[in-house]
Every structure is written in structure tokens, then in C-alpha cells.
Amino acid sequence: MSKKLISATILIIIGELLSLARVYFTEAMSGFPDFLAGIILILSIILEVVGIILLFICIANYGKKK
């Protein structure tokens, strides 16, 4: 596997974990600030988008030779 594909997979997984952590902390802890929840949401979205872009780059370059 290429490094871009592994990186894309890891970024998508970390983005999903951050999204789940945000949901858990906002429901479990009533004192969790909305500002921190927003930052975690933005980070998770950015990581997932970058992972998806890397994944599309890997798919586009799959058939090409180096």
C-alpha cells in the first residue's frame, strides 16, 4: 500500500474518533464548553476532508506508472 493511502485512512479514522469524542463529551459532561466542542468539530471535519482528498488522489493515480 502507498503511504498516501495509509495516511488517508488514518486521517479519516482520527476524524471520526474526534467526532465521536465530541458527541460523548457534550452529552456526558454538562460543563463542556461549546467553544471546545466547536473546535473539535472543526478539527474532525478538516481531518476527514483531507483524508478524503488524499484517498481520491490515490484512486486517480492508481493506474499510472511511476
Buried (B, 14 or more C-beta within 10 A) or exposed (E): EEEEBEBBBEBBEBBBEBBEEBEEBBEEEEEBEEEEBEEBBEBBEEBBEBBBEBBEBBEEEEEEEE
